[in-house]
Amino acid sequence: KKKDQDEEDAEAKNDAEEKAEHPPAKKPTPRKALPEVEEETAEVDGKEAINALAVRLVARLRERGLAVADDDDAARKQIGGYVMTHKRGTTVDVAAVIRQADVDVGRRVHVDNVECPDNQGLANAFKELANYEFKVGDKFKGAA
């Protein structure tokens, strides 16, 4: 009986040491959900009106924190495609465009505490790459 008790004590001690050496992983903090999109439509009657709507939507999506292209023309073309997808006749379902952009474009990655403001874009790019590597399961590249 004493031998069995000693073995159990040794196992319990080893388990306690392992837990102390390898604490449980921290749970990731959940992201704040994007605000709900109210139902909204817009009337467009020509290419100029579509471009103007795309420019307004780019500004709104940037305010929401989405990662639309930094170049205004590229962003307008990107969102313009969504506008054309959700256009029925001369009416565009603006809420559907925003919802689709929420899913397809994703949020802008931002790194805090960058010492040199000129390096903010580079730091954001590295953070985005690290997030991608973690998502695909390569933890070593993600941590590097």
Helices and strands as residue ranges (DSSP letters): H 2-21, E 41-43, H 47-63, H 72-85, E 87-88, E 91-93, H 94-104, G 117-119, H 120-136, H 139-143
